[in-house]
């Protein structure tokens, strides 16, 4: 819930927020099975929401492109985290 709330309350125009919400939901459906239950899933959803927000802007109108960019940003954050 917290992850989707981050997106829904972000400071973007309504159309961009709708596209961002769709991109988040589709991306999560694609990767949800890669994470355990409870806290692992919640942490992954927050990481995805933050990744999506890091690549989004008010001109977002392509759900597929935004989803792909968010998943790539999330993957990069995991790779960087593994090096630490």
Beta strands, then each sheet from edge to edge (+ up, - down):
end
